[in-house]
C-alpha cells in the first residue's frame, strides 16, 4: 500500500490514498475474521474438553481415532 504512494507520487495522491484506505479495510476485515475463528475454535475445544471431563468414567462409543478435534483447528500467525 505504501509503494502505491511511491509509484504514483504527489501528482495522483488521491489514487494512493484510495489504495491505502481500501487495502486497510481489507486487512482489518481479514484480521477480525481470523481472530473470530481462532476464538471460536478455542471455545469449542474448551467445551469439548469439559464435556469429555464430565463423561469420564462412562464408556464412550466414539473411537479416539475418529475424533475430529484436529479437523476444526485454525492457526493464525
N, C-alpha and C positions, 0 to 999 in steps of 0.2 A: 504494500500500500504506500509505503514511503517512497519507493522507487518511482511510483507514478508521478509524484511531485517533481522528482529529479528529471524524469524524461520530458514531461510537458512544460516544465519551467513556470515562470511567472506569467507568461503570456496566456496560458489556459489554466489558471489557478482554480477556476470553478470545476474543471474536469477532475483535477487532483483531489479536491475536496469531496466531490461526489463519489469517487472511487474509495476514498478513505471512510466516508460515512457508510456506504453500502457494505464494504468489507468489515468494518467494525460491528455492524449489526449482525452480519452473518456469523462472525467469530463469537460474539456474545451468545447468540442463539445456540450454536454448537456446544459451547461450554456449559450452558444451562441445561441443555438436553442430556449431555453426558453425565453431569452431576446428578440429575434426577434419576437416571437409570442406575448409577452406582449406589445411590442411597436406597433405591427400591430393591436392588439386589441384596444389599446388606440386611435390610429389614426382613426380606423373605428368608434369607439364610438364618437369621436370628429366630424367626418364628418356627422354622423347621427344627432348629436345634431345641427350642423349648418343647415343641411337640414330641420330639424324639425322647427328650429327658422325661417328659410326663408319662410316656408309654414304656419307659424302661422297666423291665420285669415282665412285660407281656411279650408273647411271641409274635413277631411281625411276619406277615405273609409276603412282604416285599424282600426280594433278594438284594443284598447290598450292591451287587454288580449292576443292577438295573436302576440304581438311584440316579436322578437327573440333576444332582447338585452341581456337577461340572458343566452341564449344558447351560445353566442360567447365569453363569459368571460373566461379569462385564469388567473389563480392565480399561483404565484410563491413565494416561501419563500426565 
